[in-house]
Amino acid sequence: MNYQAAIKHSIFEVISRASEELNVSSYVIGGFVRDFILKRNSAKDIDIVCVGSGIELAQKVSDLLPNNPKVQVFKTYGTAMLRFEEIEIEFVGARKESYTEDSRNPIVENGTLEDDQNRRDFTINALAISLNKDSFGELLDPFNGVNDLEYKIIRTPLEPTITYSDDPLRMMRAIRFASQLKFEIEQKSLDAITKNSERLQIITRERIVDELNKIMLSKVPSVGFLLLYKTNLLHQILPELVALKGVEEVEGQKHKDNFYHTFEVLDNISMHTDDLWLRWAALLHDIGKAPTKKFHQTIGWTFHGHEYVGSKMVYKLFKRLKMPLNNKMKFVQKMVLLSSRPIVLSTDVTDSAVRRLVFDTGDDIDALMTLCEADITTKNTKKFKRYHNNFELVRSKIKEVEERDRVRNFQPPISGELIMETFNLKPCREIGQIKDAIKEAILDGKITNDYDEAYGFMLKRAEKLGLNKN
C-alpha cells in the first residue's frame, strides 16, 4: 500500500533528495505514521530513520533547505534534530539494541531498518514509510501494526516480557497510549507488565512523571490510572492513592471507596479543564483520608482534618517524585487544603464566610469551585441537582461579595508604617495586632474595605490597647 498522501509535505521530498545524494535509505517512522493512519492531528515532531548516519543526513537536509536551519547534534545518542516551519525533525541511524539488567540505556550498534523496527516499543509505532526514490510512499509494516490500529490493540513487536524488562518505561508508555488512544493492551502484554512491574524502579522519577502527566491529560484519565493499579505500577508511584482503596464496615456502617471516588472526580474535572495542576489537585484531594480515617460509635466514620493532612502530604509526594516544588506545588496544596470549604459553605451561604473564602483563595477561587463541583459524584439525581444548585448560589454570592467588598488578594487599607507613625511606635507586637484586627473586621463585615472606616476602627482598637495618637 502506498501512503504518499502522508508525506506530501515538501520536507519529505528534501529528505528523499538528501538521502539519494548521500546514497543512504531513509524512512519516516513512528508516531507521525501512526497518527496519519488514525487521522489524528499530525504531530509537531517527525522521526526519520536512515540506514547510515542520521547526523550526516540531518546536515545534508539543512544544506538543501532555505536559510539552512541549525542542526542540533547529540553525539552520545547518534541523533540530530532541526526545526523547519515549526516542525521538529529528528534523525537517527538505524540501530539494534541490547540491554543490561540494571539500566534502560541500551548498548547500541548500527543495524538495518528491520533491526530498528524490532527495537520499537509497540507494533503501532514500528510503522515506517519509505522516502526512497524507487519506493517513495510505500508502507513497511512487518508486525501488522495497521491491523492493531484498526482493532485498537497495544502489542509489542517482540516477546513482551523481554520488551518491558529491557526498558521498563515502555510499561508506562503502553498504559499512556491505551489511555490517550482508547486502545486495549493485549492480555499477554498486560500480564508481562504486571510481571515486570518492579523493574520500574530503575527508571528515573522525572521520566515516570512525564508519562504520568500525559496520562493525566488524556480525555478520560481514569482509564490509565486503573491500568496502573491493575498492573501494580501505581503501588510504586502513588502509594497514597492505593491506600484509599477499599470499604470498611463496622457495626453495619460503611464509608465510600475513596479510591474509585478519586478517579470519578478526576474524570469529572477533565471534562472542564486541561489545567494539569488542577487535575493533579483532583487526583490528590482526598489522600489525607487514609491516615485520618476513624470510626466512632456515635457518629460513624470520620476523616477529620484530612484536607490539612493531605496538603502536607502533597509536598512530600512532589518531593519524592522530583516534581516542581514551586508555585505549581503550592497551588495543588492550596486546592487540597481548601477542597471542602465551598461544600460546607453551600449549606449556609453567609457574606462573612464567602469573604473569607475569596480572601484565602485569591485568584484561584474559580479553580477551587471547579474542583468542588467535580467532587459531586453521587448517583442520586435529586442530590446531584441540589448540590449543583447550591454551588450556583455560592458562585453568585462570590461574584456579589467580590464586586462590593473587593477582598480578593486585598491588603488592609491601613499599613504598618501608618500605625507606627500615628502612635509614634517602633516595631512591636501591637502593630500586628491592629493590622490583624482590621483585616478580621473587614472579613466579618463589621467595616467595609475602605480607608476612612479602617482608620476609625484603628483608633478604637489602639485605644483598647492603651495607645495614644500623636
Beta strands, then each sheet from edge to edge (+ up, - down):
strand 1: 25-29
strand 2: 45-51
strand 3: 72-74
strand 4: 79-84
strand 5: 87-93
strand 6: 95-98
strand 7: 107-110
strand 8: 128-130
strand 9: 139-140
strand 10: 153-154
strand 11: 184-185
strand 12: 249-250
strand 13: 253-254
strand 14: 294-296
strand 15: 300-302
sheet 1: 3+ 4- 5+ 2+ 1- 8+ 9-
sheet 2: 6+ 7-
sheet 3: 10+ 11+
sheet 4: 12+ 13-
sheet 5: 14+ 15-
end
